[in-house]
Amino acid sequence: MFKRFLTTKPPTGVFLMNMGGPHNLDEVGPFLHRLFSDGDLIPLPFQQQTSVFIAKRRTPKIVKQYAEIGGGSPIRMWTEKQGELLCQLLDKQCPETAPHKPYVAFRYAPPLTEESLRQMKKDGVKRAIALTLYPQYSCSTTGSSLNELHKRIKELKIENDIEWSVIDRWHSHPGLVETFAQHIEKSLSEYPQEERSKVVLLFSAHSLPMSVVNRGDPYPAEVAATVAQVMKRLGHSNPYRLVWQSKVGPAAWLGPRTDDAIKGYAEKGVKNLLIVPIAFVSDHIETLFELDLEYGELAQEKGIGFKRVESLNADPVFIDALASLVKEHLVNPKQTTQLALRCPSCVNERCRQTKEYFQ
């Protein structure tokens, strides 16, 4: 690792953006407060005041959930590993822009965006790629991370110090599709031959408030695009549905809900469900607790077979996909045509300013 940086040439920064998660139980409260304070993610009336109340109320429950998966989220470990393996490959494949250095930038837990930006400034980075680890774009996720990145760049007064380009979505990248397909095939191979083609694939993604969806957020369409490409790669071998998890609060969210789908298919006599976390690239509480434990227990209660496809994590096929994505961008740092386009009902001034800056 250290040999890569024994040079006077500043590294090319690979800025890995994701939601993050508490590394230990003491970080749960601050994590929830940051999360519910973000109006891009969960719009709330009187956001700052309401976020304090909700975070305080939910902390004991969420602490128990993290305790059940080992006392913290593994997302930092997986993201750091993904970044390190990615940059090792880039150093070999793109020597002209080497050395490459990963900077993990979480939105709601350390290392936060501003921490990683300060480290980049200290390292003398002049060229950086903001790489979202949300394959499908949403104003609530990648959009929020880019808004935060722009805000912190201005605060540190480094607008003209670093040349930025953005990989804002990659929902149909062949390497992403291939990794998902291989993981599904591996899980399907564990079923008896006579049952395999009847297993229902439930592609589960994090839901969104309908207020965000109706504003014109592209996320539902992009998740569906990933599912369509994966099923095409699988030769449409199995029946499938796209469902949505992790609803919070009383407002209407995108459905059908994953837990409702489990109940519904159990009532309809479906024998086996195979869950595919299609919008996540590493394990965290939504896979390890919500899917594995909460929904696994629900499926057992309802008498329906239930398995989950392994997350992408540090699968070499996935790391190769990331390297291919970034390498192509290094050669031709062209933004997607979608990056500059705001949602038809967007009234967020921060969004406008961010998109103009990163164009």
N, C-alpha and C positions, 0 to 999 in steps of 0.2 A: 504493500500500500504506500509506504513512505517514499519508495524509490521514484514514484510518479511525480513527486513534488520537489525533487532535488534538482531544480532548475530555476534560473532567474526569470523565465517566462511565466507570466501570470496564468493561472488555470482558466480554462473555459468553464464557466459555471453552469451546472445543470440543476435548476431550481425546482425541486420536487414538491408539488402542492397537493395537500390532502387535508381532510378534516382533523385527523389526529385523534388521540384518546388519552385518558389519564394513565400515566406510567405506574402509579400506585394509588392506593385508596385516598391518600391525602389530597391528591390532585383532582378528585371527582367534583368537589364543590366548585372550585374555580373554573374547571372545564365546562360545567353546566351553565355557570353564569355567563361565560363568554359566548356559549352556544345560543342561549336564549336572548342575549343582547344583540344578536345579529339579525337585523330586519331583512337582510337579503335571504337568509335561510328560513326563518320562521317569523313572518310579520305579526306583530302583536300591538294591541292598543297600549299607549303609554309604555313603549318598549323598555326603557331603562328601569322604570319602577316595577313593571310587571315581571321583568326577567329576574330581578332579585328575589321576588316572592316565589316564582315557580322553581328557580334553582334551589332555594332553601327547602322548599317543600319536597322536591324530588330527590334530593341528595341521599337521604337514608336508604331509600329503595334502590337507587342506582349503585350505591356502595355495596349493598348485598349482592347485586348482580355481578359486579366486578370481582367480588370475593369468590363467587362460584366459578369464575374462569381463571383463577390463579392470582387474584389480587391486583390486577391491572390489565390494560390493553396491550396486546403484542404488536400493535400497528407500527409503533416506532421502531421496534426491532426489525420488522419485515421491511419497512420503508428504507431504513438505513442499509439493510442488506441488498435490497433492490438497487438502490443508488450506487453502492460500491461495485456490485457486479456489472451494472450497466456501464459505469465509467471505465472499468477494466477493459470491457469489450471495445468501447469507443477509442481508448488509447491505441488499441491494436488496429482498428478499422479506419480511424481518422487521425493518423499521426500529425497531419498538418495543423490540427486544432488542439492537439494534446499539449499538456496534460489536461484531463477533464476532472472536475471535482464536483461531487454531489453536495447539495445543500438542501436538507429537509426543511420544509416550511409548512408547519401545521397551522390551521386556522384557529383552533380552540385549545390547544395544549402545547407545551414545550416540545421541540423548539419552535417558537412562534416566528411569524414572518419577519418581524423587526430584528430578532436575534440573528437569523440567518443572513439578512441583508447587511448587518453590521460586520459579520464574519467575512462576507464577500468583499466589503469595502476594505477591511483589514488585509485581505489576501491580494488586493490589487486587481480584482477581476475587471476586465474591460468588455468581455463578451459573455452574455448569459442567455440561456434558453429557459423560459418558464414552461415547465412540463406539467400539465395537470395529470394526476393519477385517478381522476374521474374520467373514464373513457367517453361517457356521454355527457354533453354539456348541459348544465342548468345554471340559470342566474343565481340559484340558491347555493351552488357548490363552487364550480369553477369561476362563475361570475363574481361571487363573494370573495374568493381568494385573489382574483385579479384586482378587485376594488381595494382590498387591503394592501396588496403589493404596491399599487399606485400611490395610495395614501402614505405608506411608509417611505417610499422612494422620495416623495416630496418633503417629508419631515426630515429626512437625513440629507436633503439637498444634494442628491446624487443623480438628478434627472439627466445630466449630460456626461456622467462619468462611465456609465455602462451602456453598451449597445444591447438592447433586449429584442428578442423575438419570442413568439408564443406558439406553443402547441396546445390549442384550446379544446380539441376533441379528436377522437380516433376510434369511434364506435364501430367502424367496419374494417379496421386494419386487419389484413390477412393473418398476421401473427397472433393477434388477440383472438380472432375467430378460431384459429387452429388450436390454441391452448385450451379454450373452453371445450372444443369438440373432443380433443383427446381426453380431457378429464371426464367428460360425460361418457365416452366410450369405455373408459376404465371402470367407472362405476356400473355401467350397464352389464359389463362382463361378469359381474359378481352375481347376477341373477341367473336362474336356470334358463337354459336355451328356450324352453317352451313358454316362458313368461316374459322374456326380454322385450319383445316388440310391443307388449301391452302396457309396459311401465309408462305412466304419465309423467312427462317432464314439466315441472313447475319452475319457470324462470322467475325468480323473486328479486325485485329491485326496491330500493328505498322509495317510499311514496313522496308525494308533494301535496301541499294544500291546493285545493281547487282554485283558490284565488290566484295562485301563481300560474297554474296550468291555463286558466282562462285569460290571463294576461298575454299568453302567446309563447310561454316557455317551450323550447324545443326538446326538452328532456324526454317526455314520453315517446315522441317519434324516434328519437335516437336510440333509446333502449329497445324499442320494437325493431329497429334496423339491425341491431346486434343480434337479437333473437332470430330474425329472418335469415341472416347470414350463417349463423351457427346451424340452424335447421337445414339450410341448403347444403352445407358441408357434410352434415350427417345423412344426407339423402332422405330427409324427412322420415327417419326410421321409426319414430314414435309419435304418439299424440302429445300435444303440449298446450300450455297456456302461460300467459304472462300475468303475474300477480304482483301485489305491492305490499310492502311491510313497513313497520316502524312509525305508524301514525301516532301523533302526539296531540292531545287536546280535543275539544269538542267540535271544532270546525270541520267542514267537509274536506276530505282528502281523496286523492286518486285511488280508485279501486278497480277490480275486487281485491280485498285484503287477503293476504296469504293465509291467515288463520281461518278466515271464512271459506276459502277454497278447500282447505284440508277437511273442514267439517262437511262441506257440500259433497265432495267426492267420496267421503266415507259413507254418507247417506245414500249415494248413488251406486254403491257396491264396487267402486274402484279398489283394486287389490293393493297396488303399489304406487307410491309417489317418490320421485327422485327430484330433490330441490337443487336448483342451480342458482347461486348468488351472482346474477349476471351483471350487476353494476358495481361490484366490489373487486379490487385487485389483491386484497390481502385479508387475513383473518382479523377480526375485531369483535366488539360486543354483539353486533348485529348477526354475525355468523355463529360465534361460539356460544352465546347465550340465547338470543332470540330464536334462531333457527334450530340449533342443536338441542338445547335444553327445553325452552318454552314450547316450541312447536313440535319437537320430538315427543314431549310428554303428552301434548294434545293429541297427536296422531295415535299414540299408544292407547289413550283413553277411548278414542273413537274406533280402534280396532283396524287401522289401516297401516300397511307397510310404509316405512318412511326412512329414507336415506338422504344424505346431502353430498353433493359433488365437492371434492377437495378444492379449496381456494387456490388462486394462482400463485400467490406468495413468491417464492424464488425459483419456480420451475424454469429450467434452462430454456425451454421453448418460449416462455413469456419474456425472459430477459433478452433473448435474441430479438423478440418482437419490439421491445423498447429500444434496443440498440438500432434496429433498422429504422424505426420511426425518427429517432434523433439524428442518425447519420444522414438520412434524406433531408432533414431540416437544416443541418449544418451545411450541406452542399447547396441547397436552395432555400434560404430562410424566408419563404413566402408564407404569409398568414393565410388561414383559410378564408374563403369568401364570406363565411358566416360570422367571423369575429366582429366585424364592424356593424353588423345588422342588429339593431335593438328590437325587442319585442314590440309588436304593434301597439300595445297599451302601456308601454313603459313610461313612467314619469320620474324615474330615478336619475337625478342629475349626476350622481357619482358614476353611474353606469356610462352615461354619455362621455364624461371626461376620461374615464378609464379606456374606453374603446378608442377614443381619439388619440390618446397617448400611445397606445400599443400598436396602432396602425403604422 
